[in-house]
Amino acid sequence: MSKDRPNILWLDTEDLSPNLACYGEPLVKTPNLDRLAGDGVRFTNAFVTGAVCSATRSALATGMYQTSIGAHHHRSNRDKPLPKPARHFSHYLREAGYFVCNGRALTDGEPGKLDLNFKGEFDDFFDGADWSQRQDGQPFFAQMYFPETHRQFYRDPDNPIDMDAVEIPPYYPDHPVVRRMWTLYLETIQNLDKKVGKVLQRLEDEGLAENTAVFFWGDHGRPMVRGKQWLYEGGIHIPLIVRWPGCVAPGIVDDKLVSTIDLTPTWLDAAGVAPPEHMEGQLFLGPEHPGREHIIAARDRCDEVDDRIRCVRTNQYKYIRNYCPELPYTQFGCYKKQAYPELTVMQILHRQDKLTPEQAQFMAPTKPQEELFDLQQDPHELNNLAAQPNQEITLQKMRDILDDWVRETGDCGETPEPEELKLQKDKQFQENYARVMERRGLSADTPDEEYLAWWEKELVRMLGR
């Protein structure tokens, strides 16, 4: 195999924000990912097109926005084929002679995550679960799946992190439950790093490293309040590292704006396949590709929770349009209530009037129709500038960008889902929530104070302190 037909290895992590040592996270030890970044290029401004896995993965699989192909609602339309001309990227690679596989990391051929919002089974898109199944000399595209940072988190006994030393983002209250949760998240990243190191070592041991382009990414941001399922930085900003010996210079830090739909045409180009014109992504590797002036992300129904939110992000500003301002940021969602302990903390403290004004605004019963943040001055997105007269020019520019995008891409979010589907989702998730709470020795209507006491004991058990 030669440089013009490299192997391509996609290291696919769940629910991961850029909380790695090479991205400046001070307490985390990620030597393998740091080394990968040192051998390649680390992108500081990479973003997903959605804040939940199936929507983002559907966009990545096609190189098109999930809102363009009707794949924007979480885990929906799985009985409907992709609208033409959209195709799963694997078809192009197979036609070019690649063996295309998808496996769960460090398992004996266990298939990896699919989670696409269109019709298709694993065998429709992949030839197997591991590159060892290919023919001799055949180049491969391997999707290697790492579920670590999806809830639930677990500790790293080799490198425990001092819970008292972690820096809690200011949109969370500094509460022991929040500290334990954040510490476990960071230690889970360390466990992820160890697994990544073993996969990279396998490449070395098999003599494949020099002719394999490695892409490490997160499918969306961390699974926490204001993260996964929201369009704030915690939900859409991800790590992206690319190592490609001989083709990508080592030790580069690239600040260009990149969207994950850009990965798909870039993979095809690396494999010698011309990206089809219908793809909405663009090439991003190398100085000849300057990146985007802005990225756009979308949130639609997540599990049983209906909402429609869109955002535009430039290097300086984030604009968010809430199409359902009458709904709160924290609509009840079974997944979030059962998995995000910081949500229950914030709900209790909000009723006790113990949140800061910046924290309390996220617990309000309604949302503003528009939000505008200066990310250079306000990286945590706490000060909404949308109502300030001196921001009207910027606000109008961002509105125009989003309006043009909605029109040009045919944003399917403008068409509501059938009411019977919403009722079905509500029933399904309520029943599941009741089962989860029952397993915890609780009930679906357990008071928050009792639920928080359960979380306190559980997190002490998980962290060991």
Secondary structure, 3 states (H helix, E strand, C coil): CCCCCCEEEEEEECCCCCCCHHHCCCCCCCHHHHHHHHCCEEEEEEECCECCHHHHHHHHHHCCCCCCCCCCCCCCCCCCCCCCCCCCHHHHHHHCCCEEEEEECCCCCCECCCCCCCCCCHHHHCCECCHHHCCCCCCEEEEEEECCCCCCCCCCCCCCCCHHHCCCCCCCCCCHHHHHHHHHHHHHHHHHHHHHHHHHHHHHHCCCHHHEEEEEEECCCCCCCCCCCCCCHHHHEEEEEEECCCCCCCCEEEEEEEEHHHHHHHHHHHCCCCCCCCCCCCCCCCCCCCCECCEEEEECCECCECCCEEEEECCCEEEEEECCCCCCCCCCCHHHHHHCHHHHHHHHHHHCCCCCHHHHHHHCCCCCCEEEEECCCCCCCCCCCCCCHHHHHHHHHHHHHHHHHHHHHCCHHHCCCCHHHHHHHHHHHHHHHHHHHHHCCCCCCCCHHHHHHHHHHHHHHHHCC
